[in-house]
Amino acid sequence: VALLAIGVAAVAHAQSPAALGDLEFTGDPDGFRSARIRAGALYPYGSYFEHAGVAAQTTHYAQGGWSRDVVGIVGIWRDQKAATLEGVRAEAGLVDVAGRTRVVGDATWGWRPRPETGLELIAAGDLVATRTAIERAIAYGFFAASVEQTFAERFTAIGLVGYQPFSDGNDRLHWRGRLIWQALPDEGVNVQLRWRQYESRKDDVDGAYFNPDRYRQWQAVVGFRRRFAGLVWLGALGAGRETINGADTHPVRTAELRAEGAVSQRLGITWHASYNRSTGYVDSPDYAYRDVGVTLIYSF
């Protein structure tokens, strides 16, 4: 409620309503899959980057002959500059899973005190996506801060520190870093070196999800960012290695594509698809996670 009140106040100068529709599908090689449907209303609606509202959603999780439906409601608030995405983008709400109520959401606040410097605060929460974790209503939060600094004209460094608590008493400390070189700035092409690691504080989660003591990953990535047909397009292709508890190493692969923006004065769209071959919440050297989704906003 507080989130919605703040969002409405932030964009009170706009008075047009809008409708929101969202579909997202995920899957992995173990046959675990999900399908989320969300519908809601935005009011007041200023633009695709400036609005507030509320939405209801249902997510269907399935694996083999097993399935569960998780319903919820979320508040939505967005107040960002279209050129730099500086500002706030947030959604937060509650879902009912296995007879328990869990908090879900994803919020970022970005600030650029100088053109070459960026700061970002992140808060997120969701359910752990395995069959056992869904049946036990295990959820997690994620709280992080990142700093971005551009130097030597074409080079940008990003560092992130995060904390991830789980509802089963586990928690993790995260460190992430990126070094980005704008190889072809006029074409929006860049080369990245990505590194991430985390450490888990709880040894035994009773098989609910993959939980190593120490996890490390690095990737070399080619990415792009372009504005085309009213949308901002972002993509990446990457490859690297992951190390689990300092011993087991596996290859990792990444493919990402995202488009976002307003295609007309009334219609805004976000479309994304990704493939990630890396160990997430399932312990398997060949594990891969796929997702695709689309969000539409139509203003009246």
Secondary structure, 3 states (H helix, E strand, C coil): CHHHHHHHHHCCCCCEEEEEEEEEEEECCCCCEEEEEEEEEEEEEEECCEEEEEEEEEEEEEECCEEEEEEEEEEEEEEECCCCCCEEEEEEEEEEECCEEEEEEEEEEEEEEECCEEEEEEEEEEECCCHHHHHCCCEEEEEEEEEEEEECCCEEEEEEEEEEEECCCCEEEEEEEEEEEEEECCCCEEEEEEEEEEEECCCCCCCCCCCCCEEEEEEEEEEEEEEECCEEEEEEEEEEEEEECCCEEEEEEEEEEEEEEECCCCEEEEEEEEEEECCCCCCCCCCCEEEEEEEEEEEC
